[in-house]
Amino acid sequence: MTQPPLPPLPLRAPRALPDDPAQAAERDARYMRAALEEARLAEAAGEVPVGAVVVWNDTIIARGHNLPIRSVDPSAHAEMQALRAAAQVIGNYRMPECELYVTLEPCAMCSGAILHARLRHVVFGASDPKTGAAGSVVNLFEQAQLNHQTTITGGVLADPCSQLLKDFFGARRRAQKAARQPAANPDQNHDTEA
Ligand SMILES: [Zn+2]
């Protein structure tokens, strides 16, 4: 069974990366701030605050934020949302000229999608010691056997990216604790929580 040929990429652009490290850092921070805006949208929706943007030719062409609860979809991570939207804009699931900025280190699922999309480069903010697949738990971006290599940079605006998550989980823990507070009824004191 032969596969139909892929359509040519309709969008072509030269790489427009600044040589000056200070300019490159400013550029990364600018797009990470846009990803942070998306993360705040997730937070406003009651979701874990993670946001992402896809950049092509120094333009944000797609945005996404974490929505698995609202969409009842375990794959609705910020990166997946942004990648799906970007593929529609590009008209191809392969996006070798695109970069993705995300506030949290991608998980294995999103890293897989990033590699399938043949992205050029990924920039993330905070590390994720629980599910990070860009070095924290595993590193899918340094597997030489894979058919595509996407370069990756971490730690861009890591502090505001992780603070947003800390504030979210802190508020959620306080809310859960308040909900568990024994009510006036002493029968409710038999809380099994250790
Ligand atoms: Zn993910």
Backbone and ligand atoms as CSV (ligand in chain L), in Angstrom:
chain,resi,resn,atom,element,x,y,z
A,1,MET,N,N,0.850,-1.191,0.000
A,1,MET,CA,C,0.000,0.000,0.000
A,1,MET,C,C,0.890,1.246,0.000
A,2,THR,N,N,0.737,2.050,-0.987
A,2,THR,CA,C,1.565,3.259,-1.034
A,2,THR,C,C,0.777,4.442,-0.488
A,3,GLN,N,N,1.485,5.287,0.181
A,3,GLN,CA,C,0.836,6.462,0.750
A,3,GLN,C,C,0.789,7.579,-0.275
A,4,PRO,N,N,-0.283,8.343,-0.284
A,4,PRO,CA,C,-0.320,9.492,-1.208
A,4,PRO,C,C,0.753,10.502,-0.815
A,5,PRO,N,N,1.316,11.166,-1.813
A,5,PRO,CA,C,2.365,12.147,-1.481
A,5,PRO,C,C,1.801,13.291,-0.646
A,6,LEU,N,N,2.604,13.786,0.260
A,6,LEU,CA,C,2.166,14.917,1.076
A,6,LEU,C,C,2.135,16.177,0.222
A,7,PRO,N,N,1.175,17.040,0.460
A,7,PRO,CA,C,1.160,18.315,-0.279
A,7,PRO,C,C,2.363,19.154,0.138
A,8,PRO,N,N,2.848,19.991,-0.770
A,8,PRO,CA,C,3.983,20.848,-0.387
A,8,PRO,C,C,3.553,21.853,0.677
A,9,LEU,N,N,4.504,22.254,1.490
A,9,LEU,CA,C,4.182,23.262,2.493
A,9,LEU,C,C,3.845,24.578,1.793
A,10,PRO,N,N,2.680,25.132,2.046
A,10,PRO,CA,C,2.317,26.372,1.371
A,10,PRO,C,C,3.050,27.584,1.927
A,11,LEU,N,N,3.496,27.461,3.157
A,11,LEU,CA,C,4.132,28.622,3.767
A,11,LEU,C,C,5.641,28.404,3.809
A,12,ARG,N,N,6.341,29.310,3.245
A,12,ARG,CA,C,7.800,29.216,3.246
A,12,ARG,C,C,8.354,30.525,3.793
A,13,ALA,N,N,9.335,30.404,4.621
A,13,ALA,CA,C,9.946,31.622,5.139
A,13,ALA,C,C,11.356,31.316,5.575
A,14,PRO,N,N,12.259,32.262,5.404
A,14,PRO,CA,C,13.614,32.043,5.913
A,14,PRO,C,C,13.602,32.051,7.437
A,15,ARG,N,N,14.531,31.349,8.014
A,15,ARG,CA,C,14.649,31.428,9.463
A,15,ARG,C,C,15.034,32.841,9.846
A,16,ALA,N,N,14.354,33.358,10.820
A,16,ALA,CA,C,14.587,34.740,11.203
A,16,ALA,C,C,15.010,34.811,12.665
A,17,LEU,N,N,16.087,34.123,12.971
A,17,LEU,CA,C,16.528,34.131,14.365
A,17,LEU,C,C,17.647,35.155,14.554
A,18,PRO,N,N,17.537,35.964,15.600
A,18,PRO,CA,C,18.594,36.957,15.833
A,18,PRO,C,C,19.900,36.293,16.245
A,19,ASP,N,N,21.014,36.818,15.741
A,19,ASP,CA,C,22.329,36.294,16.117
A,19,ASP,C,C,22.725,36.749,17.513
A,20,ASP,N,N,22.318,37.954,17.851
A,20,ASP,CA,C,22.693,38.534,19.142
A,20,ASP,C,C,21.993,37.780,20.283
A,21,PRO,N,N,22.768,37.218,21.238
A,21,PRO,CA,C,22.146,36.443,22.327
A,21,PRO,C,C,21.117,37.235,23.122
A,22,ALA,N,N,21.368,38.520,23.330
A,22,ALA,CA,C,20.417,39.340,24.095
A,22,ALA,C,C,19.099,39.471,23.326
A,23,GLN,N,N,19.215,39.656,22.016
A,23,GLN,CA,C,17.999,39.764,21.192
A,23,GLN,C,C,17.259,38.423,21.154
A,24,ALA,N,N,18.026,37.339,21.078
A,24,ALA,CA,C,17.408,36.011,21.056
A,24,ALA,C,C,16.672,35.749,22.371
A,25,ALA,N,N,17.284,36.155,23.496
A,25,ALA,CA,C,16.650,35.964,24.805
A,25,ALA,C,C,15.381,36.808,24.906
A,26,GLU,N,N,15.445,38.016,24.374
A,26,GLU,CA,C,14.271,38.900,24.427
A,26,GLU,C,C,13.139,38.311,23.582
A,27,ARG,N,N,13.540,37.738,22.442
A,27,ARG,CA,C,12.542,37.123,21.550
A,27,ARG,C,C,11.881,35.937,22.264
A,28,ASP,N,N,12.696,35.079,22.898
A,28,ASP,CA,C,12.137,33.942,23.617
A,28,ASP,C,C,11.197,34.405,24.728
A,29,ALA,N,N,11.601,35.447,25.457
A,29,ALA,CA,C,10.773,35.950,26.559
A,29,ALA,C,C,9.448,36.500,26.028
A,30,ARG,N,N,9.504,37.163,24.877
A,30,ARG,CA,C,8.288,37.748,24.293
A,30,ARG,C,C,7.268,36.645,23.975
A,31,TYR,N,N,7.724,35.574,23.350
A,31,TYR,CA,C,6.778,34.509,23.010
A,31,TYR,C,C,6.343,33.713,24.243
A,32,MET,N,N,7.244,33.612,25.228
A,32,MET,CA,C,6.846,32.920,26.457
A,32,MET,C,C,5.783,33.730,27.210
A,33,ARG,N,N,5.892,35.046,27.133
A,33,ARG,CA,C,4.841,35.868,27.771
A,33,ARG,C,C,3.487,35.603,27.107
A,34,ALA,N,N,3.498,35.395,25.799
A,34,ALA,CA,C,2.246,35.069,25.097
A,34,ALA,C,C,1.727,33.698,25.555
A,35,ALA,N,N,2.644,32.763,25.777
A,35,ALA,CA,C,2.232,31.443,26.276
A,35,ALA,C,C,1.679,31.568,27.693
A,36,LEU,N,N,2.261,32.475,28.481
A,36,LEU,CA,C,1.754,32.712,29.836
A,36,LEU,C,C,0.329,33.283,29.812
A,37,GLU,N,N,0.059,34.124,28.825
A,37,GLU,CA,C,-1.318,34.642,28.681
A,37,GLU,C,C,-2.280,33.477,28.469
A,38,GLU,N,N,-1.861,32.523,27.660
A,38,GLU,CA,C,-2.697,31.341,27.429
A,38,GLU,C,C,-2.865,30.526,28.708
A,39,ALA,N,N,-1.767,30.409,29.480
A,39,ALA,CA,C,-1.842,29.651,30.737
A,39,ALA,C,C,-2.874,30.280,31.671
A,40,ARG,N,N,-2.934,31.602,31.678
A,40,ARG,CA,C,-3.910,32.278,32.552
A,40,ARG,C,C,-5.339,32.000,32.085
A,41,LEU,N,N,-5.531,31.806,30.793
A,41,LEU,CA,C,-6.864,31.441,30.291
A,41,LEU,C,C,-7.257,30.052,30.804
A,42,ALA,N,N,-6.274,29.152,30.847
A,42,ALA,CA,C,-6.548,27.817,31.393
A,42,ALA,C,C,-6.939,27.937,32.858
A,43,GLU,N,N,-6.187,28.735,33.594
A,43,GLU,CA,C,-6.474,28.925,35.021
A,43,GLU,C,C,-7.884,29.483,35.216
A,44,ALA,N,N,-8.244,30.452,34.384
A,44,ALA,CA,C,-9.575,31.052,34.506
A,44,ALA,C,C,-10.669,30.023,34.237
A,45,ALA,N,N,-10.333,28.989,33.457
A,45,ALA,CA,C,-11.306,27.939,33.147
A,45,ALA,C,C,-11.265,26.814,34.181
A,46,GLY,N,N,-10.450,26.988,35.242
A,46,GLY,CA,C,-10.361,25.961,36.279
A,46,GLY,C,C,-9.447,24.811,35.919
A,47,GLU,N,N,-8.614,25.007,34.899
A,47,GLU,CA,C,-7.691,23.963,34.456
A,47,GLU,C,C,-6.288,24.279,34.970
A,48,VAL,N,N,-5.436,23.266,35.020
A,48,VAL,CA,C,-4.038,23.486,35.397
A,48,VAL,C,C,-3.441,24.500,34.406
A,49,PRO,N,N,-2.870,25.598,34.926
A,49,PRO,CA,C,-2.450,26.686,34.031
A,49,PRO,C,C,-1.185,26.397,33.227
A,50,VAL,N,N,-1.383,25.889,32.032
A,50,VAL,CA,C,-0.304,25.680,31.065
A,50,VAL,C,C,-0.773,26.273,29.738
A,51,GLY,N,N,0.102,27.031,29.094
A,51,GLY,CA,C,-0.254,27.651,27.824
A,51,GLY,C,C,0.855,27.463,26.805
A,52,ALA,N,N,0.477,27.584,25.525
A,52,ALA,CA,C,1.454,27.385,24.449
A,52,ALA,C,C,1.110,28.264,23.255
A,53,VAL,N,N,2.144,28.635,22.500
A,53,VAL,CA,C,1.940,29.297,21.214
A,53,VAL,C,C,2.868,28.659,20.189
A,54,VAL,N,N,2.436,28.692,18.924
A,54,VAL,CA,C,3.279,28.229,17.826
A,54,VAL,C,C,3.686,29.454,17.012
A,55,VAL,N,N,4.983,29.534,16.725
A,55,VAL,CA,C,5.538,30.687,16.021
A,55,VAL,C,C,6.059,30.254,14.656
A,56,TRP,N,N,5.674,30.997,13.644
A,56,TRP,CA,C,6.187,30.777,12.295
A,56,TRP,C,C,6.630,32.128,11.741
A,57,ASN,N,N,7.857,32.197,11.252
A,57,ASN,CA,C,8.374,33.425,10.656
A,57,ASN,C,C,8.164,34.619,11.582
A,58,ASP,N,N,8.496,34.418,12.841
A,58,ASP,CA,C,8.369,35.471,13.853
A,58,ASP,C,C,6.949,36.006,13.998
A,59,THR,N,N,5.989,35.131,13.810
A,59,THR,CA,C,4.594,35.486,14.010
A,59,THR,C,C,3.919,34.355,14.772
A,60,ILE,N,N,3.109,34.718,15.747
A,60,ILE,CA,C,2.327,33.691,16.447
A,60,ILE,C,C,1.162,33.294,15.539
A,61,ILE,N,N,1.158,32.029,15.105
A,61,ILE,CA,C,0.098,31.590,14.202
A,61,ILE,C,C,-0.959,30.756,14.925
A,62,ALA,N,N,-0.670,30.310,16.142
A,62,ALA,CA,C,-1.666,29.490,16.855
A,62,ALA,C,C,-1.384,29.553,18.345
A,63,ARG,N,N,-2.451,29.403,19.114
A,63,ARG,CA,C,-2.355,29.434,20.576
A,63,ARG,C,C,-3.139,28.271,21.140
A,64,GLY,N,N,-2.800,27.886,22.346
A,64,GLY,CA,C,-3.571,26.823,22.983
A,64,GLY,C,C,-3.345,26.834,24.478
A,65,HIS,N,N,-4.338,26.397,25.218
A,65,HIS,CA,C,-4.147,26.222,26.656
A,65,HIS,C,C,-4.778,24.922,27.110
A,66,ASN,N,N,-4.320,24.504,28.273
A,66,ASN,CA,C,-4.705,23.226,28.841
A,66,ASN,C,C,-6.222,23.163,29.057
A,67,LEU,N,N,-6.890,22.136,28.547
A,67,LEU,CA,C,-8.351,22.054,28.671
A,67,LEU,C,C,-8.865,20.623,28.839
A,68,PRO,N,N,-8.126,19.709,29.466
A,68,PRO,CA,C,-8.611,18.320,29.508
A,68,PRO,C,C,-9.903,18.125,30.307
A,69,ILE,N,N,-10.105,18.924,31.359
A,69,ILE,CA,C,-11.313,18.736,32.169
A,69,ILE,C,C,-12.534,19.194,31.387
A,70,ARG,N,N,-12.465,20.428,30.883
A,70,ARG,CA,C,-13.613,20.997,30.156
A,70,ARG,C,C,-13.956,20.197,28.907
A,71,SER,N,N,-12.911,19.747,28.200
A,71,SER,CA,C,-13.176,19.045,26.947
A,71,SER,C,C,-13.284,17.538,27.148
A,72,VAL,N,N,-13.154,17.088,28.398
A,72,VAL,CA,C,-13.223,15.656,28.720
A,72,VAL,C,C,-12.327,14.880,27.745
A,73,ASP,N,N,-11.051,15.313,27.726
A,73,ASP,CA,C,-10.130,14.784,26.726
A,73,ASP,C,C,-8.719,14.789,27.314
A,74,PRO,N,N,-8.175,13.608,27.599
A,74,PRO,CA,C,-6.840,13.569,28.206
A,74,PRO,C,C,-5.743,14.113,27.290
A,75,SER,N,N,-6.045,14.256,26.001
A,75,SER,CA,C,-5.018,14.767,25.093
A,75,SER,C,C,-5.099,16.283,24.916
A,76,ALA,N,N,-5.984,16.940,25.648
A,76,ALA,CA,C,-6.188,18.385,25.432
A,76,ALA,C,C,-5.174,19.229,26.207
A,77,HIS,N,N,-3.905,18.858,26.105
A,77,HIS,CA,C,-2.850,19.676,26.701
A,77,HIS,C,C,-2.631,20.911,25.830
A,78,ALA,N,N,-2.009,21.921,26.433
A,78,ALA,CA,C,-1.794,23.194,25.733
A,78,ALA,C,C,-1.058,22.994,24.406
A,79,GLU,N,N,-0.021,22.157,24.445
A,79,GLU,CA,C,0.773,21.948,23.225
A,79,GLU,C,C,-0.075,21.310,22.126
A,80,MET,N,N,-0.907,20.329,22.499
A,80,MET,CA,C,-1.734,19.643,21.504
A,80,MET,C,C,-2.723,20.622,20.880
A,81,GLN,N,N,-3.318,21.458,21.735
A,81,GLN,CA,C,-4.286,22.450,21.243
A,81,GLN,C,C,-3.603,23.396,20.241
A,82,ALA,N,N,-2.406,23.879,20.627
A,82,ALA,CA,C,-1.690,24.819,19.766
A,82,ALA,C,C,-1.219,24.147,18.477
A,83,LEU,N,N,-0.757,22.896,18.588
A,83,LEU,CA,C,-0.281,22.181,17.387
A,83,LEU,C,C,-1.432,21.928,16.410
A,84,ARG,N,N,-2.589,21.534,16.952
A,84,ARG,CA,C,-3.746,21.278,16.070
A,84,ARG,C,C,-4.143,22.550,15.334
A,85,ALA,N,N,-4.180,23.661,16.074
A,85,ALA,CA,C,-4.561,24.931,15.443
A,85,ALA,C,C,-3.517,25.359,14.411
A,86,ALA,N,N,-2.242,25.166,14.742
A,86,ALA,CA,C,-1.172,25.566,13.816
A,86,ALA,C,C,-1.218,24.741,12.533
A,87,ALA,N,N,-1.489,23.439,12.665
A,87,ALA,CA,C,-1.542,22.577,11.478
A,87,ALA,C,C,-2.642,23.029,10.525
A,88,GLN,N,N,-3.747,23.519,11.093
A,88,GLN,CA,C,-4.827,24.033,10.244
A,88,GLN,C,C,-4.380,25.287,9.500
A,89,VAL,N,N,-3.614,26.130,10.196
A,89,VAL,CA,C,-3.132,27.362,9.561
A,89,VAL,C,C,-2.121,27.027,8.460
A,90,ILE,N,N,-1.185,26.122,8.773
A,90,ILE,CA,C,-0.143,25.753,7.814
A,90,ILE,C,C,-0.711,24.902,6.678
A,91,GLY,N,N,-1.761,24.136,6.994
A,91,GLY,CA,C,-2.330,23.248,5.988
A,91,GLY,C,C,-1.562,21.958,5.849
A,92,ASN,N,N,-0.809,21.601,6.910
A,92,ASN,CA,C,-0.002,20.388,6.859
A,92,ASN,C,C,0.321,20.004,8.297
A,93,TYR,N,N,0.281,18.699,8.590
A,93,TYR,CA,C,0.619,18.327,9.963
A,93,TYR,C,C,2.114,18.414,10.220
A,94,ARG,N,N,2.887,18.506,9.159
A,94,ARG,CA,C,4.323,18.689,9.317
A,94,ARG,C,C,4.631,20.178,9.289
A,95,MET,N,N,5.333,20.637,10.303
A,95,MET,CA,C,5.572,22.073,10.438
A,95,MET,C,C,7.044,22.343,10.762
A,96,PRO,N,N,7.938,21.974,9.830
A,96,PRO,CA,C,9.369,22.033,10.151
A,96,PRO,C,C,9.914,23.443,10.327
A,97,GLU,N,N,9.120,24.445,9.961
A,97,GLU,CA,C,9.610,25.816,10.123
A,97,GLU,C,C,9.025,26.488,11.353
A,98,CYS,N,N,8.313,25.701,12.142
A,98,CYS,CA,C,7.637,26.296,13.306
A,98,CYS,C,C,8.382,26.008,14.593
A,99,GLU,N,N,8.170,26.906,15.545
A,99,GLU,CA,C,8.670,26.725,16.911
A,99,GLU,C,C,7.474,26.738,17.853
A,100,LEU,N,N,7.594,26.022,18.935
A,100,LEU,CA,C,6.535,26.006,19.948
A,100,LEU,C,C,7.090,26.529,21.267
A,101,TYR,N,N,6.342,27.411,21.877
A,101,TYR,CA,C,6.675,27.931,23.215
A,101,TYR,C,C,5.609,27.446,24.176
A,102,VAL,N,N,6.038,26.844,25.280
A,102,VAL,CA,C,5.077,26.307,26.251
A,102,VAL,C,C,5.597,26.585,27.654
A,103,THR,N,N,4.668,26.889,28.552
A,103,THR,CA,C,5.075,27.330,29.892
A,103,THR,C,C,5.606,26.188,30.761
A,104,LEU,N,N,5.288,24.940,30.413
A,104,LEU,CA,C,5.724,23.791,31.213
A,104,LEU,C,C,6.389,22.762,30.298
A,105,GLU,N,N,7.393,22.113,30.819
A,105,GLU,CA,C,8.099,21.058,30.072
A,105,GLU,C,C,7.097,20.065,29.480
A,106,PRO,N,N,7.197,19.759,28.196
A,106,PRO,CA,C,6.217,18.858,27.569
A,106,PRO,C,C,6.261,17.441,28.161
A,107,CYS,N,N,5.107,16.815,28.203
A,107,CYS,CA,C,5.009,15.420,28.638
A,107,CYS,C,C,5.357,14.505,27.457
A,108,ALA,N,N,5.320,13.203,27.660
A,108,ALA,CA,C,5.675,12.254,26.600
A,108,ALA,C,C,4.707,12.351,25.413
A,109,MET,N,N,3.408,12.502,25.712
A,109,MET,CA,C,2.420,12.606,24.630
A,109,MET,C,C,2.704,13.820,23.751
A,110,CYS,N,N,2.882,14.973,24.397
A,110,CYS,CA,C,3.091,16.201,23.632
A,110,CYS,C,C,4.440,16.178,22.917
A,111,SER,N,N,5.449,15.609,23.569
A,111,SER,CA,C,6.758,15.499,22.914
A,111,SER,C,C,6.634,14.632,21.668
A,112,GLY,N,N,5.849,13.557,21.759
A,112,GLY,CA,C,5.605,12.705,20.599
A,112,GLY,C,C,4.940,13.474,19.476
A,113,ALA,N,N,3.933,14.261,19.818
A,113,ALA,CA,C,3.237,15.053,18.796
A,113,ALA,C,C,4.166,16.090,18.186
A,114,ILE,N,N,5.006,16.681,19.018
A,114,ILE,CA,C,5.976,17.685,18.534
A,114,ILE,C,C,6.926,17.047,17.522
A,115,LEU,N,N,7.378,15.825,17.827
A,115,LEU,CA,C,8.300,15.141,16.920
A,115,LEU,C,C,7.584,14.711,15.637
A,116,HIS,N,N,6.319,14.244,15.758
A,116,HIS,CA,C,5.544,13.903,14.560
A,116,HIS,C,C,5.311,15.131,13.691
A,117,ALA,N,N,5.149,16.282,14.334
A,117,ALA,CA,C,4.922,17.525,13.588
A,117,ALA,C,C,6.207,18.080,12.995
A,118,ARG,N,N,7.339,17.441,13.338
A,118,ARG,CA,C,8.652,17.852,12.804
A,118,ARG,C,C,8.985,19.299,13.144
A,119,LEU,N,N,8.584,19.710,14.331
A,119,LEU,CA,C,8.883,21.092,14.700
A,119,LEU,C,C,10.389,21.323,14.733
A,120,ARG,N,N,10.762,22.555,14.433
A,120,ARG,CA,C,12.179,22.914,14.415
A,120,ARG,C,C,12.732,23.039,15.832
A,121,HIS,N,N,11.974,23.735,16.693
A,121,HIS,CA,C,12.523,24.058,18.006
A,121,HIS,C,C,11.388,24.230,19.017
A,122,VAL,N,N,11.656,23.843,20.239
A,122,VAL,CA,C,10.692,24.009,21.328
A,122,VAL,C,C,11.368,24.763,22.467
A,123,VAL,N,N,10.632,25.686,23.036
A,123,VAL,CA,C,11.111,26.431,24.207
A,123,VAL,C,C,10.098,26.226,25.318
A,124,PHE,N,N,10.563,25.794,26.499
A,124,PHE,CA,C,9.622,25.676,27.607
A,124,PHE,C,C,10.080,26.508,28.798
A,125,GLY,N,N,9.140,26.757,29.709
A,125,GLY,CA,C,9.428,27.572,30.882
A,125,GLY,C,C,9.846,26.716,32.059
A,126,ALA,N,N,8.878,26.289,32.857
A,126,ALA,CA,C,9.169,25.525,34.067
A,126,ALA,C,C,9.437,24.059,33.740
A,127,SER,N,N,10.306,23.430,34.532
A,127,SER,CA,C,10.523,21.985,34.411
A,127,SER,C,C,9.386,21.248,35.117
A,128,ASP,N,N,9.146,20.013,34.672
A,128,ASP,CA,C,8.094,19.207,35.293
A,128,ASP,C,C,8.696,17.891,35.799
A,129,PRO,N,N,9.040,17.861,37.103
A,129,PRO,CA,C,9.696,16.658,37.632
A,129,PRO,C,C,8.802,15.425,37.644
A,130,LYS,N,N,7.490,15.609,37.432
A,130,LYS,CA,C,6.579,14.459,37.482
A,130,LYS,C,C,6.350,13.816,36.120
A,131,THR,N,N,6.161,14.630,35.084
A,131,THR,CA,C,5.875,14.036,33.767
A,131,THR,C,C,6.726,14.628,32.636
A,132,GLY,N,N,7.730,15.418,32.963
A,132,GLY,CA,C,8.514,16.062,31.917
A,132,GLY,C,C,9.283,15.076,31.056
A,133,ALA,N,N,9.119,15.215,29.743
A,133,ALA,CA,C,9.787,14.296,28.809
A,133,ALA,C,C,10.864,15.009,27.996
A,134,ALA,N,N,11.368,16.107,28.562
A,134,ALA,CA,C,12.468,16.824,27.912
A,134,ALA,C,C,13.657,16.892,28.861
A,135,GLY,N,N,13.805,15.858,29.662
A,135,GLY,CA,C,14.969,15.787,30.531
A,135,GLY,C,C,14.652,15.498,31.989
A,136,SER,N,N,13.441,15.862,32.462
A,136,SER,CA,C,13.147,15.685,33.887
A,136,SER,C,C,12.902,14.225,34.255
A,137,VAL,N,N,12.046,13.540,33.486
A,137,VAL,CA,C,11.765,12.117,33.742
A,137,VAL,C,C,12.454,11.274,32.672
A,138,VAL,N,N,12.186,11.620,31.434
A,138,VAL,CA,C,12.904,11.037,30.293
A,138,VAL,C,C,13.265,12.197,29.367
A,139,ASN,N,N,14.062,11.920,28.364
A,139,ASN,CA,C,14.344,12.967,27.368
A,139,ASN,C,C,14.140,12.408,25.967
A,140,LEU,N,N,12.960,12.708,25.413
A,140,LEU,CA,C,12.646,12.222,24.063
A,140,LEU,C,C,13.298,13.082,22.989
A,141,PHE,N,N,13.943,14.170,23.426
A,141,PHE,CA,C,14.548,15.078,22.458
A,141,PHE,C,C,16.030,14.767,22.226
A,142,GLU,N,N,16.522,13.735,22.879
A,142,GLU,CA,C,17.918,13.367,22.632
A,142,GLU,C,C,18.033,11.916,22.181
A,143,GLN,N,N,16.972,11.409,21.553
A,143,GLN,CA,C,16.992,10.029,21.064
A,143,GLN,C,C,17.449,10.044,19.602
A,144,ALA,N,N,18.718,9.727,19.408
A,144,ALA,CA,C,19.294,9.811,18.067
A,144,ALA,C,C,18.636,8.827,17.100
A,145,GLN,N,N,17.993,7.751,17.653
A,145,GLN,CA,C,17.372,6.753,16.775
A,145,GLN,C,C,16.091,7.275,16.120
A,146,LEU,N,N,15.473,8.288,16.719
A,146,LEU,CA,C,14.223,8.806,16.162
A,146,LEU,C,C,14.478,9.471,14.814
A,147,ASN,N,N,13.420,9.455,13.974
A,147,ASN,CA,C,13.609,9.931,12.606
A,147,ASN,C,C,13.662,11.442,12.487
A,148,HIS,N,N,13.271,12.133,13.554
A,148,HIS,CA,C,13.340,13.601,13.503
A,148,HIS,C,C,13.895,14.124,14.819
A,149,GLN,N,N,14.704,15.121,14.740
A,149,GLN,CA,C,15.252,15.752,15.944
A,149,GLN,C,C,14.720,17.177,16.044
A,150,THR,N,N,14.105,17.471,17.150
A,150,THR,CA,C,13.667,18.831,17.457
A,150,THR,C,C,14.568,19.351,18.570
A,151,THR,N,N,15.141,20.524,18.356
A,151,THR,CA,C,15.993,21.080,19.416
A,151,THR,C,C,15.107,21.702,20.492
A,152,ILE,N,N,15.626,21.795,21.705
A,152,ILE,CA,C,14.798,22.252,22.814
A,152,ILE,C,C,15.604,23.116,23.774
A,153,THR,N,N,14.937,24.131,24.299
A,153,THR,CA,C,15.523,25.032,25.292
A,153,THR,C,C,14.562,25.114,26.462
A,154,GLY,N,N,15.068,24.964,27.678
A,154,GLY,CA,C,14.195,25.066,28.847
A,154,GLY,C,C,14.582,26.232,29.734
A,155,GLY,N,N,13.690,26.578,30.643
A,155,GLY,CA,C,14.003,27.573,31.672
A,155,GLY,C,C,13.739,29.010,31.285
A,156,VAL,N,N,13.047,29.246,30.155
A,156,VAL,CA,C,12.738,30.625,29.754
A,156,VAL,C,C,11.545,31.129,30.572
A,157,LEU,N,N,11.746,32.202,31.321
A,157,LEU,CA,C,10.722,32.738,32.259
A,157,LEU,C,C,10.215,31.621,33.179
A,158,ALA,N,N,11.149,30.796,33.626
A,158,ALA,CA,C,10.766,29.644,34.469
A,158,ALA,C,C,10.048,30.092,35.739
A,159,ASP,N,N,10.501,31.209,36.328
A,159,ASP,CA,C,9.902,31.637,37.604
A,159,ASP,C,C,8.423,31.979,37.471
A,160,PRO,N,N,8.035,32.898,36.574
A,160,PRO,CA,C,6.588,33.168,36.467
A,160,PRO,C,C,5.788,31.951,35.999
A,161,CYS,N,N,6.393,31.113,35.154
A,161,CYS,CA,C,5.677,29.918,34.673
A,161,CYS,C,C,5.394,28.962,35.831
A,162,SER,N,N,6.404,28.736,36.692
A,162,SER,CA,C,6.189,27.793,37.798
A,162,SER,C,C,5.377,28.437,38.915
A,163,GLN,N,N,5.526,29.764,39.084
A,163,GLN,CA,C,4.747,30.432,40.138
A,163,GLN,C,C,3.251,30.312,39.857
A,164,LEU,N,N,2.894,30.438,38.597
A,164,LEU,CA,C,1.476,30.306,38.220
A,164,LEU,C,C,0.935,28.929,38.640
A,165,LEU,N,N,1.757,27.895,38.419
A,165,LEU,CA,C,1.352,26.534,38.799
A,165,LEU,C,C,1.299,26.379,40.316
A,166,LYS,N,N,2.319,26.920,41.003
A,166,LYS,CA,C,2.339,26.818,42.464
A,166,LYS,C,C,1.122,27.505,43.068
A,167,ASP,N,N,0.815,28.696,42.557
A,167,ASP,CA,C,-0.344,29.427,43.086
A,167,ASP,C,C,-1.629,28.632,42.842
A,168,PHE,N,N,-1.731,28.042,41.664
A,168,PHE,CA,C,-2.933,27.272,41.316
A,168,PHE,C,C,-3.093,26.069,42.250
A,169,PHE,N,N,-2.025,25.288,42.408
A,169,PHE,CA,C,-2.133,24.088,43.247
A,169,PHE,C,C,-2.271,24.462,44.725
A,170,GLY,N,N,-1.634,25.578,45.121
A,170,GLY,CA,C,-1.789,26.034,46.502
A,170,GLY,C,C,-3.238,26.395,46.790
A,171,ALA,N,N,-3.841,27.141,45.875
A,171,ALA,CA,C,-5.243,27.535,46.058
A,171,ALA,C,C,-6.145,26.311,46.053
A,172,ARG,N,N,-5.828,25.345,45.213
A,172,ARG,CA,C,-6.663,24.141,45.136
A,172,ARG,C,C,-6.548,23.323,46.423
A,173,ARG,N,N,-5.321,23.223,46.951
A,173,ARG,CA,C,-5.146,22.493,48.222
A,173,ARG,C,C,-5.900,23.179,49.343
A,174,ARG,N,N,-5.830,24.516,49.380
A,174,ARG,CA,C,-6.541,25.235,50.445
A,174,ARG,C,C,-8.047,25.006,50.320
A,175,ALA,N,N,-8.530,25.025,49.080
A,175,ALA,CA,C,-9.974,24.824,48.866
A,175,ALA,C,C,-10.387,23.414,49.281
A,176,GLN,N,N,-9.535,22.434,48.955
A,176,GLN,CA,C,-9.856,21.045,49.327
A,176,GLN,C,C,-9.810,20.862,50.832
A,177,LYS,N,N,-8.832,21.531,51.467
A,177,LYS,CA,C,-8.707,21.434,52.912
A,177,LYS,C,C,-9.934,22.060,53.580
A,178,ALA,N,N,-10.348,23.222,53.051
A,178,ALA,CA,C,-11.510,23.901,53.614
A,178,ALA,C,C,-12.752,23.031,53.462
A,179,ALA,N,N,-12.832,22.325,52.331
A,179,ALA,CA,C,-13.997,21.467,52.096
A,179,ALA,C,C,-14.020,20.279,53.037
A,180,ARG,N,N,-12.794,19.896,53.517
A,180,ARG,CA,C,-12.712,18.750,54.423
A,180,ARG,C,C,-12.853,19.134,55.894
A,181,GLN,N,N,-12.837,20.450,56.170
A,181,GLN,CA,C,-12.935,20.881,57.572
A,181,GLN,C,C,-14.171,20.259,58.200
A,182,PRO,N,N,-14.034,19.728,59.420
A,182,PRO,CA,C,-15.211,19.133,60.058
A,182,PRO,C,C,-16.298,20.169,60.257
A,183,ALA,N,N,-17.467,19.803,59.866
A,183,ALA,CA,C,-18.610,20.694,60.048
A,183,ALA,C,C,-19.070,20.593,61.499
A,184,ALA,N,N,-20.121,21.281,61.836
A,184,ALA,CA,C,-20.626,21.291,63.204
A,184,ALA,C,C,-21.045,19.891,63.632
A,185,ASN,N,N,-21.431,19.075,62.641
A,185,ASN,CA,C,-21.879,17.718,62.928
A,185,ASN,C,C,-20.678,16.838,63.293
A,186,PRO,N,N,-20.552,16.360,64.535
A,186,PRO,CA,C,-19.380,15.560,64.928
A,186,PRO,C,C,-19.265,14.254,64.165
A,187,ASP,N,N,-20.356,13.773,63.581
A,187,ASP,CA,C,-20.290,12.533,62.805
A,187,ASP,C,C,-19.405,12.679,61.580
A,188,GLN,N,N,-19.181,13.919,61.188
A,188,GLN,CA,C,-18.364,14.137,59.990
A,188,GLN,C,C,-16.888,14.232,60.329
A,189,ASN,N,N,-16.537,13.989,61.560
A,189,ASN,CA,C,-15.137,14.083,61.954
A,189,ASN,C,C,-14.339,12.836,61.587
A,190,HIS,N,N,-15.011,11.814,61.109
A,190,HIS,CA,C,-14.298,10.590,60.787
A,190,HIS,C,C,-13.713,10.679,59.391
A,191,ASP,N,N,-12.819,11.620,59.263
A,191,ASP,CA,C,-12.188,11.842,57.976
A,191,ASP,C,C,-11.059,10.839,57.817
A,192,THR,N,N,-11.090,10.099,56.734
A,192,THR,CA,C,-10.085,9.050,56.530
A,192,THR,C,C,-8.763,9.598,56.040
A,193,GLU,N,N,-8.753,10.872,55.680
A,193,GLU,CA,C,-7.506,11.470,55.160
A,193,GLU,C,C,-6.431,11.420,56.237
A,194,ALA,N,N,-5.272,10.929,55.886
A,194,ALA,CA,C,-4.188,10.828,56.879
A,194,ALA,C,C,-3.675,12.218,57.212
L,1,ZN,ZN,ZN,1.422,17.131,27.396
